[in-house]
Amino acid sequence: MQWDPKKDAYGPDRYAIRRYKKSGDTYRVQSKFAISSRDQAKKIIDGLSAWIEAPEGEA
């Protein structure tokens, strides 16, 4: 959620997938993917869950 000062309220939930790379003693964002909606987030979760639960070699 992100605060919207104009509405004096929080906006809708926001989702993102980020990949980090360690460089020395710090981590930096290597890539990121913004998920546009709650529905899209659920579809990604379902797809990854099915992929992980499938026997090896059938994914």
Backbone bond lengths (Angstrom), bond angles and torsions (degrees), N, CA, C in turn:
res aa  C-N    CA-C-N  psi(-1)  N-CA   C-N-CA  omega(-1)  CA-C   N-CA-C  phi
1 M - - - 1.452 - - 1.522 109.52 -
2 Q 1.283 114.05 149.50 1.455 119.29 178.65 1.525 108.22 -129.61
3 W 1.327 115.44 135.48 1.454 121.18 -178.96 1.524 109.92 -71.50
4 D 1.344 115.53 131.62 1.458 121.62 177.35 1.534 107.09 -112.13
5 P 1.338 117.30 101.45 1.466 119.26 -176.33 1.529 113.81 -64.39
6 K 1.330 117.54 -27.11 1.468 119.83 179.21 1.516 111.27 -66.48
7 K 1.333 116.72 -35.70 1.471 121.35 -179.82 1.517 111.80 -96.04
8 D 1.345 116.11 -7.91 1.456 122.15 -177.09 1.538 110.81 54.91
9 A 1.326 114.69 42.38 1.470 120.52 -178.48 1.531 108.77 -158.64
10 Y 1.325 114.55 167.05 1.455 120.32 175.60 1.519 110.28 -80.84
11 G 1.333 115.79 145.85 1.458 121.38 176.30 1.521 109.72 -84.19
12 P 1.318 117.23 -172.28 1.467 121.02 -179.95 1.533 111.18 -67.88
13 D 1.330 115.91 159.78 1.458 120.99 177.02 1.515 110.14 -58.44
14 R 1.324 115.95 146.02 1.460 121.99 177.54 1.516 107.72 -125.08
15 Y 1.332 116.51 143.78 1.458 121.89 -177.22 1.523 109.42 -129.21
16 A 1.331 115.61 147.99 1.456 120.80 176.69 1.522 108.99 -154.83
17 I 1.321 115.35 151.29 1.454 121.99 173.09 1.523 105.29 -113.29
18 R 1.330 115.97 127.60 1.457 120.24 -178.89 1.517 109.89 -126.81
19 R 1.319 115.17 143.02 1.447 121.64 176.98 1.523 107.16 -115.17
20 Y 1.328 115.72 129.15 1.453 121.00 -178.22 1.521 110.59 -111.37
21 K 1.327 115.59 151.73 1.455 122.08 176.00 1.519 107.97 -126.65
22 K 1.330 115.39 131.55 1.451 119.27 178.91 1.519 108.93 -80.60
23 S 1.310 116.01 129.76 1.452 122.82 179.02 1.529 106.85 -130.87
24 G 1.319 115.56 104.14 1.464 118.89 -174.98 1.513 109.12 70.44
25 D 1.322 116.68 -122.83 1.471 121.48 179.55 1.520 113.05 -101.73
26 T 1.322 117.72 5.91 1.458 120.55 -177.84 1.522 110.95 -123.14
27 Y 1.314 114.81 161.46 1.465 121.61 175.52 1.515 108.32 -110.55
28 R 1.331 116.05 140.21 1.465 119.45 176.32 1.521 108.83 -129.30
29 V 1.317 115.68 150.70 1.459 120.57 179.94 1.523 108.46 -68.66
30 Q 1.327 115.42 124.78 1.458 119.98 178.56 1.525 110.22 -95.28
31 S 1.330 116.54 -38.04 1.462 120.68 176.78 1.513 108.52 -156.19
32 K 1.336 116.30 159.24 1.460 120.08 178.36 1.518 110.08 -149.72
33 F 1.318 114.30 153.36 1.459 121.62 -178.11 1.519 107.52 -137.16
34 A 1.317 117.09 118.38 1.460 121.54 178.08 1.526 109.36 -85.68
35 I 1.308 115.80 132.35 1.460 121.66 178.78 1.519 106.83 -97.11
36 S 1.336 116.53 127.13 1.456 120.72 -168.28 1.526 115.49 -78.09
37 S 1.328 118.17 -21.84 1.455 118.53 -177.02 1.531 111.12 -156.97
38 R 1.309 115.22 166.42 1.465 121.32 176.70 1.528 110.10 -62.84
39 D 1.323 116.73 -38.15 1.466 121.21 179.11 1.528 110.74 -62.88
40 Q 1.325 116.91 -43.67 1.460 120.59 178.77 1.532 109.88 -64.08
41 A 1.328 118.21 -39.76 1.467 121.94 178.44 1.528 110.26 -60.93
42 K 1.332 117.37 -43.59 1.470 120.65 178.96 1.526 111.31 -63.35
43 K 1.332 117.23 -39.45 1.468 120.86 179.32 1.527 110.78 -65.29
44 I 1.321 117.34 -39.23 1.465 120.78 177.71 1.523 109.66 -64.90
45 I 1.323 117.58 -43.94 1.466 121.88 178.34 1.524 110.43 -60.61
46 D 1.327 117.06 -46.06 1.476 120.88 179.49 1.523 111.17 -61.60
47 G 1.327 116.43 -43.06 1.460 120.73 -179.58 1.525 111.90 -64.66
48 L 1.321 116.76 -45.42 1.461 119.96 178.87 1.523 111.75 -66.57
49 S 1.329 116.98 -38.58 1.470 120.57 178.78 1.519 111.01 -62.68
50 A 1.323 117.40 -43.33 1.463 121.10 178.85 1.526 110.14 -64.87
51 W 1.305 117.00 -38.57 1.458 122.49 -179.86 1.530 110.43 -64.31
52 I 1.333 116.78 -44.11 1.464 121.54 -178.71 1.523 111.01 -70.08
53 E 1.315 118.52 -36.46 1.463 122.14 -176.98 1.524 112.71 -79.41
54 A 1.326 118.60 -16.73 1.461 121.55 179.43 1.521 110.38 -68.75
55 P 1.335 117.67 143.72 1.466 119.22 175.25 1.528 109.61 -59.43
56 E 1.320 116.44 150.23 1.468 119.90 -179.09 1.524 110.67 -58.60
57 G 1.318 115.10 140.06 1.447 120.64 -179.87 1.517 113.69 90.89
58 E 1.332 117.91 -6.91 1.481 121.02 -179.92 1.509 113.14 -111.30
59 A 1.322 118.49 3.26 1.454 120.77 -176.06 1.501 112.28 -74.97
